[in-house]
């Protein structure tokens, strides 16, 4: 199964993806984790994207698509993947569809975590105070949230038109959200 966890930054996608990796033996493909690892490594790619991420911008489609494409064999071996933070644009969604089709696969389900923007800002301020992660800076977060609302939220109709979108209330506890996601995954598909 190939699953997209969809929602703005700090919506809980990473938390839920990690749970699914453990409980369902799925592979998590998190572009955010991949980009942070590139920055931490000091690689040429990391140096290229570090400033973009610090300011809350979105890394170009070609870089992100390449990162995902490199990891698809791992997803194939596991029988599917959880795409976390990808796709973020229509071009990325179409590229993902093309990459998967070339492997005889597809996106099976898109779970949108519906959350409140003001609550997310409070969540991110707490996370920044705890971890100090540069891309969790509240000012950068506001830029990331605006980028999500402008560029990524328009993907909702794309997946809705393909009958793949399920919405889950992302404002509950971690366990409540997990239960709702499990129900969506286990529901019979037409």
HUDATA-V594665 format. One record per backbone hydrogen bond with DSSP energy under -0.5 kcal/mol. CO is the residue of the C=O (numbers start at 1). NH is the residue of the N-H. E is the energy in kcal/mol with one decimal. If there is no record, write none. Layout:
# HUDATA-V594665
co = (CO | CO)
nh = (NH | NH)
e = (E | E)
This chain:
# HUDATA-V594665
co = (1 | 2 | 2 | 3 | 3 | 4 | 4 | 5 | 6 | 8 | 12 | 13 | 14 | 15 | 16 | 17 | 18 | 19 | 20 | 20 | 21 | 27 | 27 | 28 | 29 | 29 | 30 | 31 | 32 | 33 | 34 | 35 | 36 | 37 | 38 | 38 | 39 | 43 | 44 | 45 | 46 | 47 | 49 | 50 | 51 | 52 | 53 | 60 | 61 | 62 | 63 | 64 | 65 | 66 | 67 | 68 | 68 | 69 | 71 | 71 | 72 | 73 | 74 | 75 | 75 | 76 | 80 | 81 | 81 | 82 | 82 | 83 | 83 | 84 | 84 | 89 | 90 | 91 | 92 | 93 | 94 | 95 | 96 | 97 | 98 | 100 | 100 | 101 | 106 | 109 | 110 | 110 | 111 | 111 | 112 | 112 | 113 | 114 | 116 | 117 | 118 | 119 | 120 | 121 | 122 | 123 | 124 | 125 | 126 | 127 | 127 | 128 | 133 | 134 | 137 | 138 | 139 | 140 | 141 | 142 | 143 | 144 | 145 | 146 | 147 | 147 | 148 | 148 | 152 | 153 | 154 | 155 | 156 | 157 | 158 | 159 | 159 | 160 | 164 | 166 | 168 | 168 | 169 | 173 | 174 | 175 | 176 | 177 | 178 | 179 | 180 | 181 | 182 | 183)
nh = (3 | 108 | 109 | 5 | 83 | 6 | 111 | 85 | 113 | 11 | 16 | 17 | 18 | 19 | 20 | 21 | 22 | 23 | 24 | 26 | 25 | 29 | 82 | 30 | 31 | 84 | 34 | 35 | 36 | 37 | 38 | 39 | 40 | 41 | 42 | 43 | 42 | 47 | 48 | 49 | 50 | 51 | 53 | 54 | 55 | 57 | 56 | 64 | 65 | 66 | 67 | 68 | 69 | 70 | 71 | 71 | 72 | 72 | 74 | 75 | 76 | 77 | 78 | 79 | 80 | 79 | 27 | 3 | 83 | 29 | 84 | 5 | 85 | 31 | 32 | 93 | 94 | 95 | 96 | 97 | 98 | 99 | 100 | 101 | 102 | 103 | 105 | 104 | 108 | 4 | 112 | 166 | 6 | 113 | 114 | 168 | 115 | 170 | 120 | 121 | 122 | 123 | 124 | 125 | 126 | 127 | 128 | 129 | 130 | 131 | 132 | 132 | 136 | 137 | 141 | 142 | 143 | 144 | 145 | 146 | 147 | 148 | 149 | 150 | 151 | 152 | 152 | 153 | 155 | 156 | 158 | 159 | 160 | 161 | 162 | 164 | 165 | 163 | 110 | 112 | 114 | 170 | 172 | 177 | 178 | 179 | 180 | 181 | 182 | 183 | 184 | 185 | 186 | 187)
e = (-0.5 | -2.7 | -1.4 | -0.5 | -3.6 | -0.7 | -3.0 | -0.9 | -3.3 | -1.6 | -2.4 | -2.8 | -2.4 | -1.6 | -2.2 | -2.4 | -1.8 | -3.2 | -2.5 | -1.0 | -0.8 | -0.5 | -3.3 | -0.7 | -0.7 | -2.3 | -2.4 | -2.8 | -2.6 | -2.3 | -1.9 | -2.3 | -2.6 | -1.9 | -0.8 | -1.1 | -1.0 | -2.7 | -2.0 | -2.1 | -1.7 | -0.6 | -2.5 | -2.4 | -1.8 | -2.4 | -1.4 | -2.0 | -3.0 | -1.8 | -2.1 | -2.1 | -2.7 | -2.0 | -0.9 | -1.0 | -0.8 | -0.7 | -0.7 | -1.4 | -2.8 | -2.2 | -1.3 | -0.8 | -2.8 | -1.1 | -0.9 | -3.2 | -0.6 | -3.2 | -0.7 | -2.5 | -0.6 | -1.4 | -0.5 | -2.3 | -2.6 | -2.3 | -2.7 | -2.4 | -2.3 | -2.8 | -2.9 | -2.7 | -2.0 | -1.6 | -2.8 | -1.8 | -0.5 | -2.3 | -0.6 | -2.7 | -3.4 | -0.6 | -0.9 | -3.0 | -0.5 | -2.4 | -2.1 | -2.0 | -1.6 | -2.3 | -3.0 | -2.0 | -1.9 | -2.3 | -2.7 | -2.0 | -1.8 | -3.1 | -0.5 | -2.0 | -2.3 | -1.3 | -3.0 | -1.8 | -1.3 | -2.6 | -3.1 | -2.2 | -2.5 | -2.5 | -2.6 | -2.3 | -3.1 | -0.7 | -1.7 | -2.7 | -2.7 | -2.1 | -0.6 | -2.1 | -2.6 | -2.8 | -0.6 | -2.4 | -0.6 | -1.7 | -3.3 | -2.9 | -3.0 | -0.8 | -0.7 | -2.6 | -2.4 | -2.4 | -2.0 | -2.4 | -2.7 | -2.3 | -2.0 | -2.6 | -2.3 | -1.0)
